[in-house]
Amino acid sequence: MPNRFLTAAALAVLISFAAPLGAQAVKPIDASQPAADAARTPVAEPEPKQSRTRHEVRIAGETIRYTATVGWLIMKDDAGKPVARFGYTAYTRDDSKDPARRPVTFAFNGGPGSSSIWLHMGILGPRRVVVNDPGYSPPPPSQRVDNEFSVLDVTDLVMIDPVGTGFSRPLGDAKGADFWGVDQDIKSVGAFIKRWVTENGRWGSPKYVLGESYGGMRSAGLADHLQSVHGMSLNGVVLVSPFLSAASGVDGAELDLPHALYLPTLAATAWYHNLLPNKPASLEAFMGEVERFAYDEYLPALTKGFVIPAEEKRAVAAKLAAYTGTSAGYWERADLRVSHPQFLQELQRDQRLIAGRIDSRFVGPAVNPLAEKMDYDPFFPAIAPAYTAAFLDYLHNELQFGRDEEYRVSAFDVKWDWTHKPPGSDDWLTPAPSTVPDLARAMTMNPGLHVLVQQGWYDLATPHLVMKHDIEHLRITPEARRRIRVEHYEAGHMMYLHGPSMKKFRDDLAGFIRDTDRL
């Protein structure tokens, strides 16, 4: 599966250092020893490593004193052999009256191949990076400040870096392929969560998982996996700009449905950049109108294939052009099927500009104005260097860890296995993965499980109608459906870059946890 699924977190920038992966420390062998003695030279057992520091932060008018723990655990297989070191950063409140029952949230970004620095330094952690939304961040030094929008006042936090990212690495005979796949990833992250909960005495705590982008597919899978394999029920699943299903969430792959589901966000992009001749006053009302067209007219036209009558094709192309600020001829030549990278190149071609995929509010100059589709995403150079510099400086100097280790912000060498075995299936794997059935089963079997979805209007990596379609295709009862909340934000994939959305994100998340941790 191509890297087009990757989030801002995964596509941003690959930080490559000279440090080795550090699988195991091996005692040097004396060349003068007999071969038999050399073969018996012991291999040092990998050990967990961590740093603990104490801090305080002001949140919602209250001073929160907390302990930060950064490092890794050593994960082992059933035979007791080390298979991975699993990196994380945990924040625990110091003055909790009953730590064993305080809520804890396990959070991660997506990719696949992304570390957790985006959620970590953007919205969840007690420190955050300052960026120039929606423009380019200033050159170094990067600025970070106390994060008054963190939810550390209502929940402890564990920021997770899946194997291949951050400090997490395969060990011993284990290979990346043992962890890099839909099901392999769910299994390994689930094992880490169980291990952390056990070692920290948190089985009695209300528990949440929060994932962004591909982290949504991971979160939905974990909801079922944790309760069915480890006996660990969750209080909540938080889906931030979620990618849940390849069948609905990938346009330009010879599937008709995603083209219809992407259309409202194409229209939102044109609306934001004032490229509509008669711009509607309300974005939300406009999105409702485009959504109705997408389902009632556009999708039926697509299902007629390439034998659609010319007159009908022409009429649909004219409406597509009106909604997206482009020309009817462009849509006709594309047989009504324009992928979002093609659209972003075409929208402002005359101005030699392209809008962002991760957040279409961002704009940058086109490298090749004649290209068919965008050749880079202006979002990445605008924010990625600031995040990377701010996090690594914070990690090394405030958390006092990792100067002698490689922290992989993004892993481009991950070769992902996209097959997935749906729950209840014994003998087949789906090549178009979806964890929508996993989440449906988890909600059915756990009547205490609630879901919060947080989605930006200008997100062309995981558009809002794709999310809505997937959520509405959860096969659950009306009672279970009442346990789902959906919130929208005036920004893109990482909506927490946007000042007003940052506050709303925190308020929505904190309220969700307070409402569901003691039902």
Phi and psi in degrees as a GROMACS rama.xvg file:
@    title "Ramachandran Plot"
@    xaxis  label "Phi"
@    yaxis  label "Psi"
@TYPE xy
-69.816  165.792  PRO-2
-74.388  6.67082  ASN-3
-64.077  -17.5655  ARG-4
-75.3018  -15.9737  PHE-5
-65.3436  146.834  LEU-6
-82.7903  178.84  THR-7
-54.2389  -39.3373  ALA-8
-61.8557  -42.1632  ALA-9
-81.0889  -32.9379  ALA-10
-90.9578  -8.06309  LEU-11
-59.2784  -66.3843  ALA-12
-164.325  137.3  VAL-13
-93.3606  113.615  LEU-14
-90.9131  114.054  ILE-15
-115.489  121.555  SER-16
-113.839  170.704  PHE-17
-83.1791  -11.7717  ALA-18
-62.7958  142.622  ALA-19
-71.8372  166.551  PRO-20
-68.7562  -18.1745  LEU-21
67.6404  45.3499  GLY-22
-63.2332  -54.4096  ALA-23
-149.658  146.968  GLN-24
-86.861  122.339  ALA-25
-109.948  129.676  VAL-26
-66.7507  130.235  LYS-27
-58.0926  143.209  PRO-28
-101.071  129.782  ILE-29
-72.7273  120.569  ASP-30
-63.8081  -18.6867  ALA-31
-81.6743  -12.9743  SER-32
-69.4371  150.443  GLN-33
-61.7819  152.768  PRO-34
-57.3756  -37.1848  ALA-35
-64.3087  -40.8818  ALA-36
-66.6924  -39.5084  ASP-37
-62.9822  -38.7494  ALA-38
-65.1389  -25.2995  ALA-39
-89.4961  -0.729154  ARG-40
-60.8142  123.747  THR-41
-70.6085  151.057  PRO-42
-99.8392  128.358  VAL-43
-62.4384  136.685  ALA-44
-73.3892  126.886  GLU-45
-62.7618  144.752  PRO-46
-124.294  151.245  GLU-47
-65.2741  155.136  PRO-48
-143.63  140.915  LYS-49
-159.263  161.855  GLN-50
-131.75  133.006  SER-51
-115.442  131.555  ARG-52
-136.239  154.832  THR-53
-113.176  141.81  ARG-54
-147.27  179.297  HIS-55
-147.346  154.22  GLU-56
-148.114  150.385  VAL-57
-97.8694  118.83  ARG-58
-133.026  128.299  ILE-59
51.5735  41.0286  ALA-60
77.4725  8.60812  GLY-61
-124.767  139.42  GLU-62
-84.3785  120.27  THR-63
-106.832  117.9  ILE-64
-95.4989  132.911  ARG-65
-146.766  162.128  TYR-66
-110.138  130.818  THR-67
-102.994  127.789  ALA-68
-122.559  117.815  THR-69
-123.333  139.659  VAL-70
162.465  -146.391  GLY-71
-149.661  153.966  TRP-72
-101.118  156.159  LEU-73
-99.9052  115.801  ILE-74
-91.9533  140.74  MET-75
-125.342  156.722  LYS-76
-85.3311  -175.014  ASP-77
-64.4991  -22.519  ASP-78
-88.1868  0.951452  ALA-79
85.2472  10.8173  GLY-80
-90.2486  136.313  LYS-81
-62.1287  132.811  PRO-82
-120.923  -18.5032  VAL-83
-164.749  147.996  ALA-84
-100.979  132.024  ARG-85
-116.966  111.917  PHE-86
-85.0438  150.398  GLY-87
-162.269  163.954  TYR-88
-131.486  122.995  THR-89
-113.785  139.936  ALA-90
-121.651  119.715  TYR-91
-124.472  133.428  THR-92
-72.3332  135.941  ARG-93
-79.3865  -31.7816  ASP-94
-98.7482  19.7421  ASP-95
-65.153  131.07  SER-96
-68.6638  -31.1176  LYS-97
-140.785  78.8623  ASP-98
-55.2737  -31.5005  PRO-99
-68.6802  -13.2139  ALA-100
-122.767  11.5642  ARG-101
-79.0622  140.654  ARG-102
-57.2424  146.103  PRO-103
-134.719  135.416  VAL-104
-117.905  125.574  THR-105
-98.5655  121.22  PHE-106
-127.072  148.468  ALA-107
-158.677  155.84  PHE-108
-89.2295  -159.323  ASN-109
-123.197  -110.572  GLY-110
117.246  -100.131  GLY-111
-63.2643  146.835  PRO-112
111.067  21.4946  GLY-113
-112.27  138.148  SER-114
-77.2322  -179.023  SER-115
-95.6522  12.3401  SER-116
-65.2629  -22.8758  ILE-117
-72.4463  -51.7736  TRP-118
-66.3864  -37.1336  LEU-119
-60.0856  -52.9159  HIS-120
-95.289  -4.19223  MET-121
-97.2928  -36.2223  GLY-122
-152.921  -35.1554  ILE-123
-88.3648  -44.3094  LEU-124
-68.7884  167.164  GLY-125
-76.3523  -8.03014  PRO-126
-127.522  145.084  ARG-127
-138.718  156.505  ARG-128
-86.6159  146.168  VAL-129
-98.9227  124.307  VAL-130
-123.544  170.477  VAL-131
-104.408  66.6121  ASN-132
-65.5172  132.477  ASP-133
-101.775  41.66  PRO-134
-115.329  -166.816  GLY-135
-76.2374  137.224  TYR-136
-70.4046  151.499  SER-137
-65.7325  160.382  PRO-138
-67.2214  169.601  PRO-139
-55.8585  152.189  PRO-140
-81.5284  142.529  PRO-141
-69.6198  153.757  SER-142
-114.128  132.815  GLN-143
-130.022  150.818  ARG-144
-137.956  166.031  VAL-145
-59.5304  138.655  ASP-146
-98.5129  97.4829  ASN-147
-71.5226  -6.41061  GLU-148
-101.877  4.85454  PHE-149
-63.8781  157.951  SER-150
-105.684  21.9572  VAL-151
-64.6953  -18.4906  LEU-152
-71.4517  -24.6812  ASP-153
-111.744  -14.4741  VAL-154
-153.012  143.694  THR-155
-70.9032  157.476  ASP-156
-127.975  138.894  LEU-157
-128.455  108.079  VAL-158
-86.1081  121.301  MET-159
-105.995  135.717  ILE-160
-113.24  104.651  ASP-161
-59.921  161.521  PRO-162
-57.2225  131.48  VAL-163
103.791  -14.5696  GLY-164
-121.994  165.201  THR-165
55.3994  -131.707  GLY-166
-96.094  4.36231  PHE-167
-82.1572  129.931  SER-168
-142.857  149.146  ARG-169
-65.7867  150.135  PRO-170
-126.265  158.387  LEU-171
60.0357  -130.149  GLY-172
-83.5962  -5.18012  ASP-173
-69.6547  149.182  ALA-174
-121.876  162.65  LYS-175
-55.5837  -36.8895  GLY-176
-61.359  -20.9979  ALA-177
-70.2081  -14.3799  ASP-178
-123.161  -19.1142  PHE-179
-97.8374  82.5228  TRP-180
-174.803  162.398  GLY-181
-55.1532  -54.0098  VAL-182
-76.8258  -37.7297  ASP-183
-61.0182  -40.0369  GLN-184
-66.8732  -45.6231  ASP-185
-59.5755  -42.6438  ILE-186
-64.4212  -45.9603  LYS-187
-71.502  -40.9585  SER-188
-67.544  -38.1246  VAL-189
-62.1045  -40.2444  GLY-190
-64.6302  -39.3279  ALA-191
-63.6962  -45.7499  PHE-192
-59.53  -45.3101  ILE-193
-59.8323  -43.2412  LYS-194
-64.5155  -44.9928  ARG-195
-64.3521  -43.7239  TRP-196
-59.2217  -43.7069  VAL-197
-67.0143  -48.9465  THR-198
-65.9375  -25.6552  GLU-199
-104.976  9.66838  ASN-200
62.6324  43.0173  GLY-201
-114.719  22.839  ARG-202
-64.458  -25.853  TRP-203
-84.6261  -4.72994  GLY-204
-79.5578  143.492  SER-205
-60.3314  136.545  PRO-206
-125.161  142.319  LYS-207
-135.647  147.315  TYR-208
-118.919  140.311  VAL-209
-133.155  120.209  LEU-210
-132.029  140.799  GLY-211
-104.985  138.316  GLU-212
58.7118  -119.719  SER-213
-57.9624  -24.1422  TYR-214
-58.501  -20.5174  GLY-215
-68.1631  -43.1  GLY-216
-62.0922  -41.0738  MET-217
-64.0981  -45.0125  ARG-218
-63.5354  -45.0724  SER-219
-61.9556  -41.3149  ALA-220
-66.3837  -39.5442  GLY-221
-64.8406  -35.1997  LEU-222
-55.6388  -42.2672  ALA-223
-78.9962  -43.1701  ASP-224
-63.7129  -44.9916  HIS-225
-62.0517  -40.5369  LEU-226
-81.5089  -31.1069  GLN-227
-86.1203  -29.5622  SER-228
-99.6377  -41.7193  VAL-229
-107.222  -1.11143  HIS-230
66.7113  28.3976  GLY-231
-113.218  105.204  MET-232
-82.8063  146.235  SER-233
-102.076  150.533  LEU-234
-82.2507  -34.9309  ASN-235
-154.501  151.124  GLY-236
-120.301  127.288  VAL-237
-112.246  119.338  VAL-238
-108.452  108.602  LEU-239
-100.727  114.786  VAL-240
46.1571  58.3231  SER-241
-78.473  142.828  PRO-242
-105.063  116.639  PHE-243
-118.044  -27.2284  LEU-244
-147.152  128.595  SER-245
-70.7099  -27.0789  ALA-246
-69.5588  -28.0978  ALA-247
-105.57  -21.4353  SER-248
-104.639  12.2191  GLY-249
-130.199  106.137  VAL-250
-87.6849  162.495  ASP-251
76.5419  15.6855  GLY-252
-117.592  35.5163  ALA-253
65.8323  23.5789  GLU-254
-115.159  135.713  LEU-255
-78.7715  -40.5828  ASP-256
-54.1493  -48.6702  LEU-257
-59.0766  -32.5516  PRO-258
-59.9093  -41.7777  HIS-259
-67.7614  -38.9937  ALA-260
-73.4828  -26.9169  LEU-261
-78.6281  -22.5114  TYR-262
-54.7147  -47.0435  LEU-263
-57.4962  -34.6263  PRO-264
-75.1888  -30.4863  THR-265
-61.298  -42.686  LEU-266
-67.1183  -39.0248  ALA-267
-61.9615  -36.8776  ALA-268
-64.6046  -46.547  THR-269
-63.195  -38.8081  ALA-270
-60.6203  -46.8987  TRP-271
-62.1657  -39.8633  TYR-272
-89.6575  13.2235  HIS-273
57.0304  44.4835  ASN-274
-109.038  11.7815  LEU-275
-99.9263  132.036  LEU-276
-56.8781  -42.4057  PRO-277
-123.193  76.7335  ASN-278
-64.7147  122.993  LYS-279
-64.4334  152.53  PRO-280
-73.2002  -37.2212  ALA-281
-108.041  122.34  SER-282
-64.3206  -44.8613  LEU-283
-63.0942  -42.1871  GLU-284
-65.2966  -38.4778  ALA-285
-62.885  -41.9985  PHE-286
-61.7901  -38.2656  MET-287
-62.4661  -41.1737  GLY-288
-64.7855  -45.9139  GLU-289
-66.7744  -37.3288  VAL-290
-60.7954  -43.6726  GLU-291
-62.6902  -41.554  ARG-292
-63.4216  -41.4568  PHE-293
-59.4769  -42.976  ALA-294
-81.4321  -39.8656  TYR-295
-85.4223  -29.043  ASP-296
-124.051  -46.6024  GLU-297
-69.0777  -50.7278  TYR-298
-62.9547  -43.634  LEU-299
-59.6832  -34.8903  PRO-300
-66.5337  -40.0221  ALA-301
-65.0768  -37.3202  LEU-302
-68.7998  -13.1998  THR-303
-79.4005  -3.73002  LYS-304
69.5123  -150.698  GLY-305
-94.5376  13.4644  PHE-306
-111.403  17.5204  VAL-307
-59.1068  137.759  ILE-308
-56.6475  141.272  PRO-309
-57.833  -39.9769  ALA-310
-64.9535  -42.4744  GLU-311
-66.4211  -41.9142  GLU-312
-59.3222  -42.8207  LYS-313
-64.6572  -40.0178  ARG-314
-68.7894  -41.5577  ALA-315
-67.5654  -39.5482  VAL-316
-61.6249  -37.9097  ALA-317
-64.1465  -40.505  ALA-318
-70.2176  -39.2062  LYS-319
-60.0367  -42.2703  LEU-320
-63.6601  -42.9555  ALA-321
-64.4305  -36.4535  ALA-322
-78.2563  -21.5274  TYR-323
-117.487  2.00584  THR-324
70.1565  24.2186  GLY-325
-119.207  -168.959  THR-326
-102.694  150.045  SER-327
-63.2556  -37.0637  ALA-328
-61.2161  -36.4618  GLY-329
-60.8616  -45.9552  TYR-330
-68.8558  -35.2738  TRP-331
-65.9923  -44.8156  GLU-332
-62.3377  -28.6271  ARG-333
-88.3076  7.83979  ALA-334
55.1866  36.4275  ASP-335
71.9106  7.38282  LEU-336
-120.229  94.8049  ARG-337
-113.406  120.399  VAL-338
-75.3681  161.579  SER-339
-66.4925  -33.9479  HIS-340
-64.8713  -32.7548  PRO-341
-68.3174  -44.1486  GLN-342
-60.9422  -44.6955  PHE-343
-65.5963  -27.2374  LEU-344
-76.4713  -35.9379  GLN-345
-80.8142  -33.7409  GLU-346
-53.611  -46.7028  LEU-347
-122.745  35.365  GLN-348
-57.9581  -39.2867  ARG-349
-63.3909  -25.668  ASP-350
-95.6841  4.5257  GLN-351
57.6121  39.8114  ARG-352
-124.235  152.407  LEU-353
-129.722  146.879  ILE-354
-96.3218  164.458  ALA-355
-79.0373  153.676  GLY-356
-87.4717  -46.725  ARG-357
-67.9692  -36.2109  ILE-358
-149.224  108.456  ASP-359
-77.8252  3.97001  SER-360
-73.1684  -25.503  ARG-361
-77.3829  143.131  PHE-362
-135.201  144.835  VAL-363
-149.202  165.792  GLY-364
-70.1612  141.018  PRO-365
-72.2336  132.604  ALA-366
-68.3701  -43.9319  VAL-367
-130.087  98.7471  ASN-368
-62.5218  -15.4506  PRO-369
-91.9119  -4.31988  LEU-370
-66.2033  154.415  ALA-371
-72.7646  -36.8294  GLU-372
-138.623  164.932  LYS-373
-57.1454  139.06  MET-374
-102.827  -1.12722  ASP-375
-163.235  166.954  TYR-376
-107.647  115.247  ASP-377
-57.7067  -19.6567  PRO-378
-62.1807  -39.4043  PHE-379
-64.7442  -55.787  PHE-380
-65.488  -18.7856  PRO-381
-72.5397  -35.1511  ALA-382
-124.763  -24.5828  ILE-383
-62.8641  -46.4359  ALA-384
-60.1385  -37.557  PRO-385
-64.9608  -43.2623  ALA-386
-63.4808  -45.1831  TYR-387
-62.8578  -49.3104  THR-388
-64.0115  -43.2264  ALA-389
-63.9482  -41.5361  ALA-390
-69.5704  -47.3741  PHE-391
-64.6649  -37.3904  LEU-392
-64.6791  -41.972  ASP-393
-63.9943  -45.0346  TYR-394
-60.2525  -47.0587  LEU-395
-75.9272  -39.1697  HIS-396
-100.56  -36.4329  ASN-397
-92.4258  -42.9904  GLU-398
-87.6356  -10.1211  LEU-399
56.574  53.2581  GLN-400
-152.051  145.655  PHE-401
90.336  8.35295  GLY-402
-61.1925  -32.9287  ARG-403
-96.7016  13.1876  ASP-404
-126.898  157.086  GLU-405
-86.9227  124.621  GLU-406
-105.375  114.702  TYR-407
-89.947  108.706  ARG-408
-66.2825  -45.4508  VAL-409
-140.719  143.605  SER-410
-117.593  103.005  ALA-411
-83.1253  -10.4292  PHE-412
-89.5468  6.3104  ASP-413
-71.6113  120.246  VAL-414
-103.045  105.051  LYS-415
-89.0976  136.599  TRP-416
-91.3406  109.539  ASP-417
-89.7879  2.86616  TRP-418
-74.2821  150.056  THR-419
-145.236  133.553  HIS-420
-94.0797  109.593  LYS-421
-64.2444  151.5  PRO-422
-60.7779  136.634  PRO-423
89.2639  -6.37898  GLY-424
-93.5811  135.837  SER-425
-103.62  -24.7182  ASP-426
-139.88  17.3303  ASP-427
-151.273  154.475  TRP-428
-118.763  144.141  LEU-429
-94.7327  130.352  THR-430
-77.7912  -13.5361  PRO-431
-111.526  90.2261  ALA-432
-66.6704  145.476  PRO-433
-151.161  130.724  SER-434
-105.856  18.2836  THR-435
-59.4455  -44.4065  VAL-436
-63.1039  -33.5964  PRO-437
-62.5554  -46.9331  ASP-438
-65.4147  -38.7952  LEU-439
-61.061  -43.6727  ALA-440
-67.7064  -38.7773  ARG-441
-62.3566  -42.6355  ALA-442
-68.981  -30.5409  MET-443
-71.8709  -42.8234  THR-444
-85.7437  -12.9853  MET-445
-126.614  92.9035  ASN-446
-68.5867  -4.8551  PRO-447
-96.8911  4.01028  GLY-448
-88.2833  124.851  LEU-449
-115.857  155.632  HIS-450
-128.42  132.402  VAL-451
-117.3  127.569  LEU-452
-111.196  129.563  VAL-453
-121.334  118.294  GLN-454
-138.153  134.259  GLN-455
-91.3681  146.646  GLY-456
-69.1389  -29.2933  TRP-457
-104.96  33.7033  TYR-458
-99.5281  110.179  ASP-459
-101.617  5.36112  LEU-460
-84.3115  -43.1599  ALA-461
-137.551  81.6906  THR-462
-62.8758  155.674  PRO-463
-67.1436  -32.8769  HIS-464
-73.6253  -28.0994  LEU-465
-61.3532  -49.155  VAL-466
-57.5124  -47.8113  MET-467
-60.3677  -43.4879  LYS-468
-58.8374  -45.9746  HIS-469
-65.8077  -43.4298  ASP-470
-64.3627  -38.8314  ILE-471
-73.3392  -11.4717  GLU-472
-101.454  13.8815  HIS-473
-69.3914  125.885  LEU-474
-87.9858  83.1719  ARG-475
-135.175  169.084  ILE-476
-78.0504  162.135  THR-477
-56.5077  -35.9659  PRO-478
-62.9764  -44.4172  GLU-479
-65.0983  -36.8515  ALA-480
-64.2651  -28.1591  ARG-481
-70.2946  -10.2479  ARG-482
-91.237  11.1836  ARG-483
-109.173  131.046  ILE-484
-117.733  140.601  ARG-485
-126.393  127.828  VAL-486
-123.665  139.616  GLU-487
-113.048  154.739  HIS-488
-136.227  150.347  TYR-489
-82.5612  50.9344  GLU-490
-157.04  -163.718  ALA-491
-107.33  -142.595  GLY-492
-58.7475  -49.2369  HIS-493
-97.8173  72.9377  MET-494
-61.5096  -19.5476  MET-495
-75.5246  0.098194  TYR-496
-71.5982  -27.2124  LEU-497
-87.4252  123.807  HIS-498
-49.0121  -59.4314  GLY-499
-60.8897  -35.7357  PRO-500
-70.3004  -30.7839  SER-501
-59.4094  -46.8319  MET-502
-65.9632  -43.2306  LYS-503
-63.7121  -41.316  LYS-504
-56.2967  -49.9669  PHE-505
-62.4328  -44.6921  ARG-506
-64.1571  -41.6733  ASP-507
-65.531  -44.1072  ASP-508
-69.7485  -46.333  LEU-509
-61.9215  -41.1593  ALA-510
-64.5012  -39.5427  GLY-511
-61.4472  -45.6964  PHE-512
-66.6828  -43.6966  ILE-513
-61.5718  -34.6398  ARG-514
-77.6746  -18.6065  ASP-515
-121.211  -0.799547  THR-516
-86.7244  -9.8835  ASP-517
-143.122  49.941  ARG-518
